[in-house]
Amino acid sequence: MGRGQSLGTGRSSQTGRRVTPVGRVIRQATFEDRDAILAVVRDAFSDGPGDGHEEIDIVESTWLLDAAVLELELVAIHHGEVVGHVLTAFGDLGGRQVAGVAPLAVRPSSQGVGVGTELMTELLHSAQLAGLPLIVLLGSPAYYRRFGFELAGPLGIFYRPDGVANPHFQVCRLTNYDPSWYGDFVYCWEGA
Ligand SMILES: CC(C)(COP(=O)(O)OP(=O)(O)OC[C@H]1O[C@@H](n2cnc3c(N)ncnc32)[C@H](O)[C@@H]1OP(=O)(O)O)[C@@H](O)C(=O)NCCC(=O)NCCS
């Protein structure tokens, strides 16, 4: 497996490290975290009707393609254990690279205490610092609205596999966004 690609901002895994008031550490994921990350993703997505295999496939495909964006793949650590993870990789939007988040996962026993919020807040902060124009994702609008995500369709940004009117496909516009960013989005693992 490869290690991923850098945004080239010069932010090391140490400078990207945050300690929350309750002692959780939010930092870049490392190669050594990978087994623990897969366990968190499986547990998070098998807590409901699914068994987590689709999300595990996404994570493993992204790693195999070396497509994870290093500064935007983060883990939350509590008492020395990985309790949350978020992965970002560049996909294609109308011929230009755009970062897509997939998936965000928090271990069931650690849900509802702010871990997902900490991961997304740090991710968006890093994306903003790196000068990215936008971030896309598929997820619950009720959850992601709080971070500034909005419906992608009205901006001319579509994810065709789930239908052009799918309310789960969302965009967070960052400072460098402009309306020239539109088209059909293709995740990295779909592009081959
Ligand atoms: C969704 C998930 C990442 C949220 O992380 P978390 O650490 O539990 O969330 P936080 O503690 O930061 O935020 C809790 C808030 O999010 C809300 N929330 C959690 N999951 C939600 C969902 N699927 N849809 C809407 N709101 C949701 C909670 O109701 C709570 O709301 P409140 O602040 O108004 O009380 C996590 O619950 C998880 O891993 N779920 C299973 C995997 C999954 O569905 N991932 C994709 C997310 S669309």
The ligand as an ORCA input file, in Angstrom:
! r2SCAN-3c Opt
* xyz 0 1
  C     -22.134     10.687     11.693
  C     -20.927     10.670     12.619
  C     -19.648     10.760     11.820
  C     -21.060     11.883     13.556
  O     -19.943     11.912     14.429
  P     -20.172     12.163     15.997
  O     -18.848     12.273     16.619
  O     -21.067     11.102     16.514
  O     -20.954     13.546     15.944
  P     -20.725     14.830     16.870
  O     -20.621     14.374     18.293
  O     -19.646     15.658     16.330
  O     -22.079     15.591     16.626
  C     -23.245     15.113     17.229
  C     -24.424     15.766     16.530
  O     -24.529     15.221     15.214
  C     -25.834     14.704     15.031
  N     -25.732     13.561     14.117
  C     -24.988     12.466     14.257
  N     -25.155     11.645     13.201
  C     -26.035     12.263     12.388
  C     -26.615     11.921     11.138
  N     -26.336     10.769     10.508
  N     -27.484     12.788     10.586
  C     -27.791     13.955     11.206
  N     -27.266     14.335     12.381
  C     -26.405     13.487     12.962
  C     -26.278     14.326     16.422
  O     -27.680     14.268     16.491
  C     -25.726     15.496     17.233
  O     -26.549     16.613     17.046
  P     -26.587     17.838     18.104
  O     -25.226     18.475     18.090
  O     -27.631     18.743     17.547
  O     -26.924     17.220     19.407
  C     -20.892      9.385     13.488
  O     -22.064      9.329     14.271
  C     -20.724      8.100     12.694
  O     -19.609      7.647     12.485
  N     -21.848      7.507     12.273
  C     -21.814      6.258     11.539
  C     -21.121      6.435     10.216
  C     -21.765      7.496      9.348
  O     -22.982      7.522      9.192
  N     -20.898      8.339      8.715
  C     -21.306      9.279      7.712
  C     -21.889     10.534      8.213
  S     -23.144     11.167      7.126
*
